[in-house]
Amino acid sequence: MLDFKIETLKDKHLDDVMEIEALSYGKHHWSRESFESEILNSASSYLSAVNKNGKCIGYMGIWKIIDEAHITTLAVHPDYRKNNVAKALLLAQIDECTKYEIKYLTLEVRPSNKSAISLYEKFGFNSLGVRKNYYQDNNEDALIMWTKDILSDEYKNLYNKIKEEIK
């Protein structure tokens, strides 16, 4: 049983989000203003994982663009990693995508972020390219990852398997 709930990211979560940003990304993280703008953007969907004390322990954002969703950010407080928070956020965003008949998810990730790559691969993402010198802090490349059609029966089976694993 999960000891947190998934809800829409709101202004009240932003102090916690900024703490997670600093812990996850160091000096080169999004500003509070960026999050304020993103949660008001009608083309985006931002979700938070909130513990029983009302603290935001993780968050994830997507941009919905026709039949694809671009994952803009996904982070979990270090104290809550390995507790299915990221998986629950991904599952909830996939639910959101299916409501809008979005077929594909895409993202960029650092090749050095092995744990994130492993998570995304579990969700059926494949690396289909590289953006050279993508990250401004150290000019690290970014892997471009995509899913197959998330509306397909094959993907629904994968989704259901992951959902069962985290119950």
DSSP file with accessible surface (Angstrom, degrees, kcal/mol):
  #  RESIDUE AA STRUCTURE BP1 BP2  ACC     N-H-->O    O-->H-N    N-H-->O    O-->H-N    TCO  KAPPA ALPHA  PHI   PSI    X-CA   Y-CA   Z-CA
    1    1 A M              0   0  207      0, 0.0     2,-0.2     0, 0.0   166,-0.1   0.000 360.0 360.0 360.0 129.9    0.0    0.0    0.0
    2    2 A L        -     0   0   58      1,-0.1    82,-0.1     2,-0.1   165,-0.0  -0.508 360.0-151.9 -73.0 138.5    1.4    3.4   -1.0
    3    3 A D  S    S+     0   0  106     -2,-0.2    49,-0.7     2,-0.0     2,-0.3  -0.060  75.4  54.1-103.3  33.6    1.8    5.8    1.9
    4    4 A F  E    S-A   51   0A  21     47,-0.2     2,-0.3    48,-0.1    47,-0.2  -0.946  72.5-133.7-151.0 166.5    1.3    8.9   -0.3
    5    5 A K  E     -A   50   0A 128     45,-2.5    45,-3.0    -2,-0.3     2,-0.5  -0.918  15.3-125.4-126.2 156.7   -1.3   10.2   -2.7
    6    6 A I  E     +A   49   0A  55     -2,-0.3     2,-0.3    43,-0.2    43,-0.2  -0.863  40.3 155.9-101.0 130.1   -1.0   11.7   -6.2
    7    7 A E  E     -A   48   0A  39     41,-2.5    41,-3.6    -2,-0.5     2,-0.1  -0.936  49.2 -71.7-145.1 169.1   -2.7   15.1   -6.7
    8    8 A T  E     -A   47   0A  82     -2,-0.3     2,-0.3    39,-0.2    39,-0.3  -0.400  54.7-111.4 -63.3 134.6   -2.4   18.2   -8.9
    9    9 A L        +     0   0    5     37,-2.4     2,-0.3    51,-0.2    37,-0.2  -0.547  46.2 179.8 -69.4 130.9    0.7   20.2   -8.2
   10   10 A K    >   -     0   0   98     -2,-0.3     3,-2.1    -3,-0.0     4,-0.4  -0.824  45.0 -96.1-129.4 168.9   -0.3   23.6   -6.7
   11   11 A D  G >  S+     0   0   95      1,-0.3     3,-1.8    -2,-0.3     4,-0.4   0.847 119.0  65.5 -53.0 -36.6    1.3   26.7   -5.4
   12   12 A K  G 3  S+     0   0  149      1,-0.3    -1,-0.3     2,-0.1     4,-0.3   0.707 100.1  52.1 -63.6 -17.9    1.1   25.3   -1.8
   13   13 A H  G <> S+     0   0    4     -3,-2.1     4,-2.4     1,-0.2     3,-0.4   0.560  83.2  91.7 -89.8 -10.3    3.6   22.6   -2.9
   14   14 A L  H <> S+     0   0    0     -3,-1.8     4,-2.7    -4,-0.4     5,-0.2   0.792  78.3  57.1 -67.5 -29.6    6.2   24.9   -4.3
   15   15 A D  H  > S+     0   0  110     -4,-0.4     4,-1.6    -3,-0.2    -1,-0.2   0.949 113.1  42.7 -61.3 -44.5    8.3   25.3   -1.2
   16   16 A D  H  > S+     0   0   33     -3,-0.4     4,-2.4    -4,-0.3    -2,-0.2   0.904 112.4  53.9 -66.0 -40.9    8.7   21.5   -1.1
   17   17 A V  H  X S+     0   0    0     -4,-2.4     4,-3.1     1,-0.2    -2,-0.2   0.924 106.9  51.2 -59.5 -44.0    9.3   21.4   -4.8
   18   18 A M  H  X S+     0   0   35     -4,-2.7     4,-2.2     1,-0.2    -1,-0.2   0.876 109.0  51.2 -66.0 -33.4   12.1   24.0   -4.5
   19   19 A E  H  X S+     0   0   81     -4,-1.6     4,-2.3    -5,-0.2    -1,-0.2   0.942 112.3  45.9 -65.1 -45.9   13.8   21.9   -1.8
   20   20 A I  H  X S+     0   0    1     -4,-2.4     4,-2.6     1,-0.2     5,-0.3   0.906 110.1  55.1 -64.3 -41.0   13.6   18.8   -4.0
   21   21 A E  H  X S+     0   0    1     -4,-3.1     4,-3.1     1,-0.2     5,-0.4   0.938 109.9  45.5 -56.5 -48.8   14.9   20.7   -7.0
   22   22 A A  H  X S+     0   0   48     -4,-2.2     4,-1.6     1,-0.2    -1,-0.2   0.909 115.8  46.2 -63.7 -41.7   18.0   21.8   -5.1
   23   23 A L  H  < S+     0   0   93     -4,-2.3    -1,-0.2    -5,-0.2    -2,-0.2   0.848 121.3  38.1 -68.5 -33.5   18.6   18.4   -3.7
   24   24 A S  H  < S+     0   0   33     -4,-2.6    -2,-0.2    -5,-0.2    -3,-0.2   0.832 132.3  19.8 -87.0 -35.4   18.1   16.7   -7.1
   25   25 A Y  H >< S-     0   0   84     -4,-3.1     3,-1.1     1,-0.3    -3,-0.2   0.393  86.2-148.4-122.4   0.1   19.7   19.2   -9.5
   26   26 A G  T 3<  -     0   0   38     -4,-1.6    -1,-0.3    -5,-0.4     3,-0.2  -0.318  69.7 -17.3  66.7-145.4   22.1   21.4   -7.4
   27   27 A K  T 3  S+     0   0  186      1,-0.2     2,-1.2   110,-0.0    -1,-0.2   0.745 128.3  70.4 -66.6 -25.9   22.6   24.9   -8.5
   28   28 A H  S <  S+     0   0  106     -3,-1.1     2,-0.3    -6,-0.1    -1,-0.2  -0.506  74.1 121.6 -98.6  66.1   21.2   24.3  -12.0
   29   29 A H        -     0   0   66     -2,-1.2    -7,-0.1    -3,-0.2     2,-0.0  -0.768  67.6 -81.2-121.8 169.7   17.5   23.8  -11.3
   30   30 A W        -     0   0   77     -2,-0.3     2,-0.1     1,-0.1    -1,-0.1  -0.335  46.8-118.5 -65.1 152.0   14.3   25.4  -12.3
   31   31 A S     >  -     0   0   45      1,-0.1     4,-1.7    -2,-0.0     3,-0.2  -0.431  21.3-112.5 -85.6 162.1   13.2   28.6  -10.6
   32   32 A R  H  > S+     0   0   75      1,-0.2     4,-2.7     2,-0.2     5,-0.2   0.896 119.9  57.5 -58.4 -40.1   10.0   28.9   -8.5
   33   33 A E  H  > S+     0   0  123      1,-0.2     4,-2.4     2,-0.2    -1,-0.2   0.859 101.5  55.5 -61.4 -37.0    8.8   31.3  -11.3
   34   34 A S  H  > S+     0   0   49      2,-0.2     4,-2.6     1,-0.2    -1,-0.2   0.931 110.5  44.6 -61.4 -44.9    9.2   28.5  -13.8
   35   35 A F  H  X S+     0   0    0     -4,-1.7     4,-2.6     2,-0.2    -2,-0.2   0.908 110.7  53.9 -66.7 -40.0    7.0   26.2  -11.8
   36   36 A E  H  X S+     0   0   70     -4,-2.7     4,-0.7     1,-0.2    -2,-0.2   0.922 113.0  44.1 -59.3 -42.2    4.4   28.9  -11.2
   37   37 A S  H >X S+     0   0   74     -4,-2.4     4,-0.8     1,-0.2     3,-0.7   0.916 112.6  52.2 -67.1 -43.4    4.2   29.5  -14.9
   38   38 A E  H >< S+     0   0   25     -4,-2.6     3,-0.8     1,-0.2    -2,-0.2   0.887 104.8  53.5 -63.5 -40.5    4.1   25.8  -15.8
   39   39 A I  H 3< S+     0   0   39     -4,-2.6    -1,-0.2     1,-0.3    -2,-0.2   0.707 110.9  48.3 -73.2 -13.2    1.3   24.9  -13.4
   40   40 A L  H << S+     0   0  147     -3,-0.7     2,-0.4    -4,-0.7    -1,-0.3   0.559  85.9 107.9 -94.5 -11.4   -0.8   27.7  -15.1
   41   41 A N    X<  -     0   0   58     -3,-0.8     3,-1.8    -4,-0.8    -3,-0.0  -0.536  62.1-150.5 -72.7 121.9    0.0   26.5  -18.6
   42   42 A S  T 3  S+     0   0  118     -2,-0.4    -1,-0.2     1,-0.3    -4,-0.0   0.709  95.1  57.8 -68.7 -18.2   -3.1   24.8  -20.2
   43   43 A A  T 3  S+     0   0   40     20,-0.1    21,-3.8    -5,-0.0    -1,-0.3   0.440 100.3  74.4 -89.3   1.4   -0.9   22.6  -22.3
   44   44 A S  E <   - B   0  63A  13     -3,-1.8     2,-0.4    19,-0.3    19,-0.2  -0.723  59.1-158.5-113.9 163.4    0.9   21.1  -19.2
   45   45 A S  E     - B   0  62A  13     17,-2.2    17,-2.0    -2,-0.3     2,-0.5  -0.964  12.3-175.4-138.6 119.6    0.0   18.7  -16.5
   46   46 A Y  E     - B   0  61A   9     -2,-0.4   -37,-2.4    15,-0.2     2,-0.3  -0.979   4.6-175.5-120.2 127.8    1.9   18.8  -13.2
   47   47 A L  E     -AB   8  60A  19     13,-2.8    13,-2.2    -2,-0.5     2,-0.3  -0.873   7.7-155.4-119.7 154.5    1.3   16.2  -10.5
   48   48 A S  E     -AB   7  59A   0    -41,-3.6   -41,-2.5    -2,-0.3     2,-0.5  -0.938  14.6-137.0-127.3 150.5    2.7   15.9   -7.0
   49   49 A A  E     -AB   6  58A   0      9,-2.8     8,-3.2    -2,-0.3     9,-1.0  -0.948  29.4-167.9-101.9 124.4    3.1   13.0   -4.6
   50   50 A V  E     -AB   5  56A   4    -45,-3.0   -45,-2.5    -2,-0.5     6,-0.2  -0.960  10.3-140.4-122.5 128.4    2.1   14.1   -1.2
   51   51 A N  E >   -A    4   0A  16      4,-2.7     3,-2.4    -2,-0.5   -47,-0.2  -0.191  39.8 -89.1 -79.5 178.3    2.7   12.2    2.0
   52   52 A K  T 3  S+     0   0  183    -49,-0.7    -1,-0.1     1,-0.3   -48,-0.1   0.705 127.3  57.6 -64.0 -18.1    0.2   11.9    4.9
   53   53 A N  T 3  S-     0   0  135      2,-0.1    -1,-0.3     0, 0.0     3,-0.1   0.374 120.4-107.2 -91.2   3.3    1.6   15.1    6.5
   54   54 A G  S <  S+     0   0   45     -3,-2.4     2,-0.4     1,-0.3    -2,-0.1   0.539  73.0 142.0  85.2   7.0    0.8   17.1    3.3
   55   55 A K        -     0   0   57    -39,-0.0    -4,-2.7     1,-0.0     2,-0.5  -0.681  54.7-124.9 -85.4 132.7    4.4   17.4    2.3
   56   56 A C  E     +B   50   0A   0     -2,-0.4    -6,-0.3    -6,-0.2   -36,-0.1  -0.652  32.2 174.4 -73.8 122.4    5.2   17.1   -1.4
   57   57 A I  E     +     0   0A   1     -8,-3.2    20,-3.0    -2,-0.5     2,-0.3   0.451  63.3   1.2-111.2  -4.3    7.8   14.3   -1.8
   58   58 A G  E     -BC  49  76A   0     -9,-1.0    -9,-2.8    18,-0.3    -1,-0.3  -0.959  59.9-166.7-172.8 162.0    7.9   14.2   -5.6
   59   59 A Y  E     -BC  48  75A   0     16,-2.3    16,-2.2    -2,-0.3     2,-0.3  -0.985   2.5-166.2-155.8 159.8    6.5   15.8   -8.7
   60   60 A M  E     -BC  47  74A   1    -13,-2.2   -13,-2.8    -2,-0.3     2,-0.3  -0.982   5.3-165.0-152.1 140.7    6.3   15.3  -12.4
   61   61 A G  E     -BC  46  73A   0     12,-2.6    11,-1.9    -2,-0.3    12,-1.2  -0.945   4.8-177.1-129.1 148.5    5.3   17.5  -15.3
   62   62 A I  E     -BC  45  71A   0    -17,-2.0   -17,-2.2    -2,-0.3     2,-0.5  -0.970  20.4-139.5-134.6 155.3    4.4   16.9  -18.9
   63   63 A W  E     -BC  44  70A  91      7,-2.2     7,-2.5    -2,-0.3     2,-0.6  -0.971  20.9-141.2-107.8 131.1    3.6   19.1  -21.9
   64   64 A K  E     + C   0  69A  37    -21,-3.8     2,-0.5    -2,-0.5     5,-0.2  -0.846  24.4 176.0 -95.7 116.9    0.7   17.7  -24.0
   65   65 A I  E >   - C   0  68A  75      3,-3.3     3,-2.3    -2,-0.6     2,-0.3  -0.919  57.4 -69.5-128.6  99.0    1.5   18.3  -27.7
   66   66 A I  T 3  S-     0   0  160     -2,-0.5    -1,-0.0     1,-0.3     0, 0.0  -0.345 119.7  -8.8  54.8-106.6   -1.1   16.8  -30.1
   67   67 A D  T 3  S+     0   0   61     -2,-0.3    36,-2.2    35,-0.1    37,-1.6   0.161 127.5  67.7-108.1  20.6   -0.6   13.0  -29.7
   68   68 A E  E <   -Cd  65 104A  53     -3,-2.3    -3,-3.3    35,-0.2     2,-0.4  -0.946  62.2-148.7-134.8 157.8    2.6   13.1  -27.6
   69   69 A A  E     -Cd  64 105A   0     35,-2.6    37,-2.4    -2,-0.3     2,-0.6  -0.996  10.2-150.7-125.4 130.0    3.6   14.2  -24.2
   70   70 A H  E     -Cd  63 106A  27     -7,-2.5    -7,-2.2    -2,-0.4     2,-0.6  -0.897  16.1-135.4-100.4 120.2    7.0   15.6  -23.4
   71   71 A I  E     +C   62   0A   8     35,-3.2    37,-0.4    -2,-0.6    -9,-0.3  -0.680  24.7 179.8 -75.5 117.2    8.1   14.8  -19.8
   72   72 A T  E     -     0   0A  26    -11,-1.9     2,-0.3    -2,-0.6    -1,-0.2   0.808  61.5  -5.8 -88.8 -35.0    9.6   18.1  -18.6
   73   73 A T  E     +C   61   0A  10    -12,-1.2   -12,-2.6     2,-0.0    -1,-0.3  -0.980  49.1 177.4-161.2 148.6   10.6   17.1  -15.1
   74   74 A L  E     +C   60   0A  19     -2,-0.3     2,-0.3   -14,-0.2   -14,-0.2  -0.880  20.0 157.5-154.0 119.7   10.4   14.2  -12.6
   75   75 A A  E     -C   59   0A   6    -16,-2.2   -16,-2.3    -2,-0.3     2,-0.4  -0.997  20.4-163.0-148.1 147.4   12.0   14.3   -9.2
   76   76 A V  E     -C   58   0A  11     -2,-0.3   -18,-0.3   -18,-0.2     5,-0.1  -0.987  36.3-102.5-129.9 138.1   11.6   12.6   -5.9
   77   77 A H    >>  -     0   0   10    -20,-3.0     3,-2.5    -2,-0.4     4,-0.5  -0.339  35.2-120.6 -56.1 136.0   13.0   13.8   -2.5
   78   78 A P  G >4 S+     0   0   51      0, 0.0     3,-0.9     0, 0.0    -1,-0.1   0.819 111.4  60.6 -52.9 -31.9   16.1   11.7   -1.7
   79   79 A D  G 34 S+     0   0  124      1,-0.2    -2,-0.1     3,-0.0   -22,-0.0   0.647 110.4  41.5 -69.5 -15.0   14.5   10.4    1.5
   80   80 A Y  G X4 S+     0   0   61     -3,-2.5     3,-0.8   -23,-0.2     5,-0.5   0.324  83.6 121.8-116.3   4.4   11.6    8.9   -0.5
   81   81 A R  T << S+     0   0  111     -3,-0.9    -4,-0.0    -4,-0.5     0, 0.0  -0.318  70.7  31.4 -67.2 153.9   13.4    7.4   -3.5
   82   82 A K  T 3  S+     0   0  186      1,-0.1    -1,-0.2    -2,-0.0    -3,-0.0   0.726  93.2 102.0  69.0  22.6   13.0    3.6   -4.0
   83   83 A N  S <  S-     0   0   81     -3,-0.8    -2,-0.1   -81,-0.0    -1,-0.1   0.010 101.5-100.7-121.6  24.8    9.5    3.8   -2.6
   84   84 A N  S  > S+     0   0   53      1,-0.1     4,-2.4   -82,-0.1     5,-0.2   0.574  85.5 126.9  69.7  13.1    7.5    3.7   -5.9
   85   85 A V  H  > S+     0   0    3     -5,-0.5     4,-2.4     2,-0.2     5,-0.2   0.962  75.4  43.6 -65.6 -50.2    7.0    7.5   -5.9
   86   86 A A  H  > S+     0   0   21      1,-0.2     4,-2.7     2,-0.2     5,-0.2   0.907 114.1  51.4 -62.7 -40.7    8.4    8.0   -9.4
   87   87 A K  H  > S+     0   0   45      1,-0.2     4,-2.8     2,-0.2    -1,-0.2   0.921 110.1  49.0 -61.8 -43.8    6.5    4.9  -10.7
   88   88 A A  H  X S+     0   0    6     -4,-2.4     4,-2.4     2,-0.2    -2,-0.2   0.900 111.4  49.5 -64.3 -39.7    3.2    6.2   -9.2
   89   89 A L  H  X S+     0   0    0     -4,-2.4     4,-2.4     2,-0.2    -2,-0.2   0.932 112.0  48.2 -64.3 -44.1    3.7    9.6  -10.8
   90   90 A L  H  X S+     0   0    0     -4,-2.7     4,-2.5     2,-0.2    -2,-0.2   0.928 111.4  49.9 -62.0 -44.8    4.5    8.1  -14.2
   91   91 A L  H  X S+     0   0    8     -4,-2.8     4,-2.3     1,-0.2    -1,-0.2   0.920 111.1  49.5 -59.5 -43.1    1.4    5.8  -14.0
   92   92 A A  H  X S+     0   0   22     -4,-2.4     4,-2.0     1,-0.2    -1,-0.2   0.892 111.0  48.9 -65.8 -38.1   -0.8    8.8  -13.1
   93   93 A Q  H  X S+     0   0    1     -4,-2.4     4,-2.7     2,-0.2    -1,-0.2   0.876 108.3  53.9 -70.7 -33.9    0.6   10.9  -16.0
   94   94 A I  H  X S+     0   0    4     -4,-2.5     4,-2.5     2,-0.2    -2,-0.2   0.923 107.2  51.8 -63.3 -40.9    0.0    7.9  -18.3
   95   95 A D  H  X S+     0   0   56     -4,-2.3     4,-1.5     1,-0.2    -2,-0.2   0.924 109.9  49.5 -57.3 -45.3   -3.6    7.9  -17.1
   96   96 A E  H  X S+     0   0   35     -4,-2.0     4,-0.9     1,-0.2     3,-0.2   0.925 110.3  50.8 -59.5 -45.2   -3.8   11.7  -17.9
   97   97 A C  H ><>S+     0   0    0     -4,-2.7     5,-2.6     1,-0.2     3,-0.9   0.897 105.2  54.9 -61.8 -41.9   -2.3   11.0  -21.4
   98   98 A T  H ><5S+     0   0   54     -4,-2.5     3,-1.4     1,-0.3    -1,-0.2   0.857 100.2  60.9 -65.4 -29.8   -4.8    8.3  -22.2
   99   99 A K  H 3<5S+     0   0  155     -4,-1.5    -1,-0.3     1,-0.3    -2,-0.2   0.824 111.2  40.3 -61.1 -32.8   -7.7   10.7  -21.4
  100  100 A Y  T <<5S-     0   0  134     -4,-0.9    -1,-0.3    -3,-0.9    -2,-0.2   0.218 115.6-115.3-100.4  11.8   -6.4   13.0  -24.2
  101  101 A E  T < 5 +     0   0  146     -3,-1.4     2,-0.4     1,-0.2    -3,-0.2   0.820  54.1 168.0  54.9  35.9   -5.6   10.1  -26.5
  102  102 A I      < -     0   0    2     -5,-2.6    -1,-0.2     1,-0.1   -34,-0.2  -0.664  16.8-170.8 -77.8 131.8   -1.9   10.9  -26.4
  103  103 A K        +     0   0   79    -36,-2.2    47,-3.4    -2,-0.4     2,-0.4   0.739  57.0  41.6 -97.5 -30.9    0.0    8.0  -27.9
  104  104 A Y  E     -d   68   0A  76    -37,-1.6   -35,-2.6    45,-0.2     2,-0.4  -0.948  55.1-156.5-130.3 145.0    3.7    8.7  -27.1
  105  105 A L  E     +d   69   0A   3     -2,-0.4    42,-2.0    43,-0.3     2,-0.3  -0.941  19.2 178.7-114.0 141.7    5.8    9.9  -24.2
  106  106 A T  E     +dE  70 146A   4    -37,-2.4   -35,-3.2    -2,-0.4     2,-0.3  -0.945   5.7 158.7-139.5 159.9    9.2   11.4  -24.8
  107  107 A L  E     - E   0 145A   2     38,-1.8    38,-2.5    -2,-0.3     2,-0.4  -0.973  33.2-119.4-165.8 166.9   11.9   12.9  -22.6
  108  108 A E  E     + E   0 144A  30    -37,-0.4     2,-0.3    -2,-0.3    36,-0.2  -0.961  32.4 176.9-115.0 143.7   15.6   13.8  -22.4
  109  109 A V  E     - E   0 143A   6     34,-1.8    34,-3.1    -2,-0.4    -2,-0.0  -0.994  34.9-104.1-145.6 147.3   17.8   12.3  -19.7
  110  110 A R    >   -     0   0   49     -2,-0.3     3,-1.9    32,-0.2     7,-0.2  -0.524  24.1-135.1 -68.2 134.2   21.5   12.5  -18.8
  111  111 A P  T 3  S+     0   0   37      0, 0.0    -1,-0.1     0, 0.0    31,-0.1   0.801 107.1  59.8 -59.2 -25.4   23.3    9.3  -19.9
  112  112 A S  T 3  S+     0   0   74      1,-0.2     2,-1.8     2,-0.1     3,-0.2   0.632  82.1  86.8 -77.5 -11.6   25.0    9.5  -16.4
  113  113 A N    <>  +     0   0   61     -3,-1.9     4,-2.3     1,-0.2     3,-0.2  -0.517  52.7 165.1 -90.3  73.4   21.6    9.2  -14.7
  114  114 A K  H  >  +     0   0  146     -2,-1.8     4,-2.5     1,-0.2    -1,-0.2   0.847  69.4  54.6 -61.7 -37.7   21.5    5.4  -14.7
  115  115 A S  H  > S+     0   0   74     -3,-0.2     4,-2.1     2,-0.2    -1,-0.2   0.915 110.2  46.6 -67.1 -38.8   18.7    5.1  -12.1
  116  116 A A  H  > S+     0   0   15      2,-0.2     4,-2.8    -3,-0.2     5,-0.2   0.935 112.0  50.7 -66.8 -43.5   16.4    7.3  -14.2
  117  117 A I  H  X S+     0   0   17     -4,-2.3     4,-2.8     1,-0.2     5,-0.2   0.928 109.4  51.4 -59.9 -43.1   17.2    5.5  -17.4
  118  118 A S  H  X S+     0   0   75     -4,-2.5     4,-2.0     2,-0.2    -1,-0.2   0.917 110.6  48.7 -60.4 -43.9   16.4    2.2  -15.7
  119  119 A L  H  X S+     0   0   28     -4,-2.1     4,-1.3     2,-0.2    -2,-0.2   0.948 112.6  47.5 -60.4 -49.1   13.1    3.5  -14.5
  120  120 A Y  H  <>S+     0   0   19     -4,-2.8     5,-2.5     1,-0.2     3,-0.3   0.899 109.5  52.8 -63.7 -39.1   12.2    4.8  -18.0
  121  121 A E  H ><5S+     0   0  115     -4,-2.8     3,-2.0     1,-0.2    -1,-0.2   0.891 103.8  57.4 -63.0 -36.8   13.2    1.5  -19.6
  122  122 A K  H 3<5S+     0   0   77     -4,-2.0    -1,-0.2     1,-0.3    -2,-0.2   0.854 105.5  52.2 -59.8 -31.8   10.9   -0.3  -17.2
  123  123 A F  T 3<5S-     0   0    0     -4,-1.3    -1,-0.3    -3,-0.3    -2,-0.2   0.226 129.1 -98.2 -90.3  13.2    8.1    1.9  -18.6
  124  124 A G  T < 5S+     0   0   20     -3,-2.0    24,-0.4     1,-0.3     2,-0.2   0.612  71.6 149.7  86.0  12.0    9.0    0.9  -22.2
  125  125 A F      < -     0   0    1     -5,-2.5     2,-0.4    22,-0.2    -1,-0.3  -0.586  25.5-165.0 -76.8 142.8   11.1    4.0  -23.2
  126  126 A N  E     -F  146   0A  82     20,-2.7    20,-2.3    -2,-0.2     2,-0.5  -0.969  25.2-113.7-125.3 145.6   13.8    3.4  -25.7
  127  127 A S  E     +F  145   0A  57     -2,-0.4    18,-0.3    18,-0.2     3,-0.1  -0.664  37.8 168.7 -78.7 121.7   16.7    5.7  -26.5
  128  128 A L  E     -     0   0A 121     16,-3.2     2,-0.3    -2,-0.5    17,-0.2   0.267  58.0 -18.1-119.0   8.2   16.3    6.9  -30.1
  129  129 A G  E     -F  144   0A  26     15,-0.8    15,-2.8     2,-0.0     2,-0.4  -0.973  58.6-107.1 171.2 180.0   18.9    9.7  -30.3
  130  130 A V  E     -F  143   0A  72     -2,-0.3     2,-0.7    13,-0.2    13,-0.2  -0.992   9.8-148.6-135.3 138.3   21.2   12.1  -28.6
  131  131 A R  E >   -F  142   0A 106     11,-2.9    11,-2.1    -2,-0.4     3,-1.0  -0.951  33.0-131.5-103.1 112.3   21.1   15.8  -28.1
  132  132 A K  T 3  S-     0   0  151     -2,-0.7     8,-0.1     1,-0.2     9,-0.1  -0.379  79.3  -5.3 -67.5 137.7   24.7   16.9  -28.1
  133  133 A N  T 3  S+     0   0  103      6,-0.4     8,-0.3     1,-0.1    -1,-0.2   0.816  85.1 153.0  52.1  38.5   25.9   19.2  -25.2
  134  134 A Y    <   +     0   0   97     -3,-1.0     2,-0.5     6,-0.4     7,-0.2   0.876  46.0  72.7 -69.0 -42.1   22.3   19.5  -24.0
  135  135 A Y    >>  -     0   0   43      5,-2.5     4,-2.3     1,-0.1     3,-0.6  -0.677  67.1-155.1 -87.9 123.7   22.9   20.3  -20.3
  136  136 A Q  T 34 S+     0   0  186     -2,-0.5    -1,-0.1     1,-0.2    -2,-0.0   0.761  85.5  63.9 -69.6 -27.1   24.2   23.8  -19.7
  137  137 A D  T 34 S-     0   0   61      1,-0.2    -1,-0.2  -109,-0.1    -2,-0.0   0.849 131.1  -3.0 -70.5 -31.8   25.9   23.0  -16.4
  138  138 A N  T <4 S-     0   0   86     -3,-0.6    -2,-0.2     2,-0.1    -1,-0.2   0.290  92.0-113.1-143.1  10.2   28.5   20.6  -17.9
  139  139 A N     <  +     0   0  101     -4,-2.3    -6,-0.4     1,-0.2    -5,-0.2   0.705  56.7 165.4  59.6  23.3   27.6   20.2  -21.6
  140  140 A E        -     0   0   37     -5,-0.4    -5,-2.5    -7,-0.2    -6,-0.4  -0.404  38.1-114.3 -66.1 143.8   26.6   16.6  -21.0
  141  141 A D        -     0   0   45     -8,-0.3     2,-0.4    -7,-0.2    -9,-0.2  -0.246  25.4-132.4 -67.2 167.3   24.7   15.1  -23.9
  142  142 A A  E     - F   0 131A   0    -11,-2.1   -11,-2.9   -32,-0.2     2,-0.4  -0.988   7.6-133.6-123.5 135.7   21.1   14.0  -23.4
  143  143 A L  E     -EF 109 130A  33    -34,-3.1   -34,-1.8    -2,-0.4     2,-0.6  -0.720  18.6-140.4 -79.1 137.0   19.5   10.7  -24.5
  144  144 A I  E     -EF 108 129A  22    -15,-2.8   -16,-3.2    -2,-0.4   -15,-0.8  -0.907  25.2-170.9 -99.0 120.0   16.2   11.2  -26.3
  145  145 A M  E     -EF 107 127A   0    -38,-2.5   -38,-1.8    -2,-0.6     2,-0.3  -0.908   8.2-179.6-118.6 144.4   13.8    8.5  -25.1
  146  146 A W  E     -EF 106 126A  69    -20,-2.3   -20,-2.7    -2,-0.4     2,-0.2  -0.969  18.1-136.6-135.8 152.8   10.4    7.6  -26.5
  147  147 A T        -     0   0    8    -42,-2.0   -22,-0.2    -2,-0.3     3,-0.1  -0.625  26.4-113.5 -95.1 165.7    7.7    5.0  -25.7
  148  148 A K  S    S-     0   0  114    -24,-0.4     2,-0.3    -2,-0.2   -43,-0.3  -0.239  70.6 -47.1 -76.9-175.4    5.8    3.0  -28.2
  149  149 A D    >   -     0   0   44      1,-0.2     3,-1.4   -45,-0.1     6,-0.4  -0.367  51.8-160.0 -61.5 112.8    2.1    3.7  -28.5
  150  150 A I  T 3  S+     0   0    2    -47,-3.4    -1,-0.2    -2,-0.3   -46,-0.1   0.600  89.1  61.8 -74.7  -8.9    0.8    3.8  -24.9
  151  151 A L  T 3  S+     0   0   47    -48,-0.3    -1,-0.3   -50,-0.1    -2,-0.1   0.541  84.3 104.0 -89.5  -6.6   -2.8    3.2  -26.2
  152  152 A S  S <> S-     0   0   32     -3,-1.4     4,-2.5   -49,-0.2     5,-0.2  -0.322  82.6-119.9 -74.0 156.2   -1.8   -0.1  -27.7
  153  153 A D  H  > S+     0   0  121      1,-0.2     4,-2.1     2,-0.2     5,-0.2   0.885 113.9  58.1 -60.8 -38.5   -2.7   -3.4  -26.0
  154  154 A E  H  > S+     0   0  126      1,-0.2     4,-1.6     2,-0.2    -1,-0.2   0.935 110.0  42.3 -58.6 -45.3    1.0   -4.2  -25.7
  155  155 A Y  H  > S+     0   0   11     -6,-0.4     4,-3.1     1,-0.2    -1,-0.2   0.900 109.3  57.5 -71.6 -37.8    1.6   -1.1  -23.7
  156  156 A K  H  X S+     0   0   95     -4,-2.5     4,-2.7     1,-0.2    -1,-0.2   0.881 105.0  53.0 -59.2 -36.2   -1.5   -1.5  -21.6
  157  157 A N  H  X S+     0   0  112     -4,-2.1     4,-2.1     2,-0.2    -1,-0.2   0.917 110.2  46.7 -63.8 -43.1   -0.2   -4.9  -20.5
  158  158 A L  H  X S+     0   0   45     -4,-1.6     4,-2.4     2,-0.2     5,-0.2   0.942 112.4  50.7 -62.6 -46.7    3.1   -3.3  -19.4
  159  159 A Y  H  X S+     0   0   25     -4,-3.1     4,-2.7     1,-0.2    -2,-0.2   0.930 111.0  48.1 -54.9 -50.0    1.2   -0.5  -17.6
  160  160 A N  H  X S+     0   0   83     -4,-2.7     4,-2.2     1,-0.2    -1,-0.2   0.880 109.4  53.4 -63.3 -36.9   -1.0   -3.0  -15.8
  161  161 A K  H  X S+     0   0  128     -4,-2.1     4,-1.8     2,-0.2    -1,-0.2   0.941 111.8  44.5 -63.0 -45.5    2.0   -5.1  -14.8
  162  162 A I  H  X S+     0   0    1     -4,-2.4     4,-1.3     1,-0.2    -2,-0.2   0.924 111.5  53.7 -65.8 -41.8    3.8   -2.1  -13.2
  163  163 A K  H  < S+     0   0   81     -4,-2.7     4,-0.4     1,-0.2     3,-0.4   0.900 108.8  49.1 -60.1 -41.6    0.6   -1.0  -11.5
  164  164 A E  H >< S+     0   0  122     -4,-2.2     3,-0.9     1,-0.2    -1,-0.2   0.881 105.9  58.5 -64.6 -37.5    0.2   -4.4   -9.9
  165  165 A E  H 3< S+     0   0   88     -4,-1.8    -1,-0.2     1,-0.2    -2,-0.2   0.796 108.5  43.8 -63.8 -29.7    3.8   -4.3   -8.7
  166  166 A I  T 3<        0   0   12     -4,-1.3    -1,-0.2    -3,-0.4    -2,-0.2   0.413 360.0 360.0-102.0   3.3    3.4   -1.1   -6.7
  167  167 A K    <         0   0  151     -3,-0.9    -3,-0.0    -4,-0.4    -4,-0.0  -0.280 360.0 360.0 -64.0 360.0    0.1   -1.9   -5.0
